[in-house]
Amino acid sequence: MAQQESFIKLKGKIGDLTFFKTKDGYQAREKGGVSADRIANDPAYLRTRENNAEFGRACIGSKKLRDVLRSIILLTSDAKMANRLTSRIARIIKADTVNIRGERKVLPENLSMLKDFSFNATALLVV
């Protein structure tokens, strides 16, 4: 992803370029990619569909856990905690040896991988 370093700060679209601001600064990206219909139906994109299904499951699992712990998270989490938690849940899904790729799930026996997860990377809890 491109980053702008000049004094010109743009937001919005110009042709196929999109300019936007993140907490890391101003950035730009070009429109592109494969059509959604092709990804959904082309046999060449089977692995992509499998990866998308598992990533979707990781996002849902992460969201459910954050909802359950919302009162604690509001007081202790940092801005990138949701990303780190989704990544950890994705690893838990990949540890599923029962189901085939694309259909793997969060299994109770793999939840021990959440041990030592820190909801705030800058203020680690030391026990």
C-alpha positions, 0 to 999 in steps of 0.5 A: 500500500502506498503512503503519501509523504508530501505536504498534499493530503488527499481524501477520496477518489481520483480515477482508479486511485483511492486516498484515505487517512489512517492513524499511520498517516495518509495512504493511497491504493489502486482499485483492482482485483478479481470479480466476486462472481469469478471467485465464487464459481471458478474452480481455480479459486477453490483455495480462496473460497476455503481461506475466505470461509475460515477467515470468516469463521475466525472473525465471527469467533473473535466477535463473539468472544469480544461481545462476551468480554465487552465490559472488561475489554472497554477498560483494558484493550488497545486499538489493535486488539481485535486484529490480534484476537482474530489472528489468534482465533484463526490459528485455533481454527487451523489447529482443527485436525477433525474437519477438512480445510475450508470447514475447520472450526473452533474446537474446545480442545484448541481453546487453550491456545488463547492462554496468555493472550493480552488484551493490551499489548502496551500494558501487559498483565504480569501475574 
